[in-house]
């Protein structure tokens, strides 16, 4: 250590050094700000990249647009009944559908749809023929994906009143709320499972009636949608067919409605004469003038008139459909 | 007054600073008194100030007086200070440690005082980064914010662990069963704590409610329903049997499956069809969507994800999403008519019931997807091994399969042995860097040197 102190500074300050580059350099403080902002931005990006990854778009199942509003489904049992009779039944449906074709403010095609199938069209694996109801309704849903409601009406039944519209007479939410039979045993007389008391009209996807013995599957309405597909496919499970219920799909329906609350939750019972008047008092409520449809109860069975004879009693539908 | 030579280290031997003398006298004086006076007999500066009440000057001059004179203040302030109270024995030891408190702070203050602004900023930033790393990656706090929806979404997942199988009702639950349960539960708890999921441990003891004709073995359905109700924020529920072990806990479910569902699942069962179910359903009355082999192809319509083993569906590890479809499935899964006809045939109860539902009802196929078995449900070599080791089914260490399901270990295999082995294997495969360093390098070196195997 030769010198105690550093050499003395000269009185002339060193000249100002010129810039090394032509571009303006980022000086200390500004550089720090930029780097910090960049890091903060990257941190935010990293933090939020996780939430960006979840896609929550629910699958959009096709919502029926309402064209046609109602499809009437009937299954014909060609093996058992004469052609003339079956043609008459078909005509009844077609006339009814036509009746609702040209309403004052609706487009020309806004009539009801009809769907006719033969019970032999479906392979029931040896089960009773009445099971064909279910694939028929399911088939109608496939054929008419935009229909709002599917109305199944038994072959031995006639639509009597052309003026009543299903979507207003039965399925309108406010109408359902007044018609619904609440807190009633689903299978008379004494099932402990009762219909819901607080169902909203728009939540109902399945409307049917009870007769004196139990639930009647001869005339019911389902709302087209995912629930209906689930319901029909569940009802049509081969396990119910192999169980050999006494009354085939009717008893199976009573069974699933009591054991599966997700089905009961969408079910509404309406008074029988709304959809399903019977031709005889002994089966259920009897037909009165002005009812929508009549079912020829127990026609063709032992000790009863044949269906053709029975249908003569209600031949006034032809006249009713003749007038506007 | 200048000191001609540096004073000897004798108590009271000349230093003017009181902290440099030892007070070993038991007389218990707690305040500095004239006993601390320097060798010249004069009291220290502040004592003098107290006594004289006036401005006092240092008794010695510091200019050009040598190293110690000039730097004394700085050195003396960093030397240990003596606490002037009277203590004995163990307390003195403690105080001895405590002696370092104040000076350490002073030292830190001294060090940081000498640092430039820039160094301070860098140091602060580095410490902050380290703190962030610790908070975000290693503390138990990770549980809380990996749950939030914007940082991982862990609260959407609930793991249901079926514990206490049998409950000791039909068979004795001995030490092995307890040990298996402990390991399985601990493994799931750690996983859940790491990733912020919920864990629901359900009791699968033999109950009358699930006895013959009363939904026998259908507990899964009821537990899933009650779990979905208990965790309202949960979207996905993962059912796990007890004899399972999560082998790779560093993989979150989101990374493993849910961030890319469409890539890992397949909907067309024909890709792997041990049951030979005819797919797609060919009934003429079905709509296009039901007849399509992959449903609508939209990952958001998948509500059930499961895997198949060599003999059909395997419900040891499967996922279900909260949705109306799931409500419907959980409702129709058990039916007394089905049970009455089939319970003799259905060895695996609800598993076989699901297979029947899948075969007969097309709406179920629309929302069911399958995962490759080794993704969530690898089997150990004992299970499904009629045809030897199947790369589709059996656990492979090289691929680091996610979960092992020791299915059927109660029938002829050693459940505890398998659980123990998989647990140790999992620990071995997932060692931290430090453990790897110790075991792979240090132990290896020691072995080479001495021929002895040790474990640090």
Interface residues (C-beta under 8 A of the other chain):
Chain A: X47 X48 X50 X51 X53 X54 X55 X56 X57 X58 X59 X122 X135 X136 X138 X139 X141 X142 X145 X226 X227 X229 X230 X233 X234 X237 X238 X239 X240 X242 X243 X255 X256 X259 X260 X261 X262 X263
Chain B: X149 X150 X151 X152 X153 X254 X259 X283 X284 X285 X286 X287 X288 X290 X296 X298 X299 X300 X301 X324 X325 X327 X328 X331 X332 X335 X336 X337 X338 X340 X341 X342 X356 X357 X360 X361 X362 X363
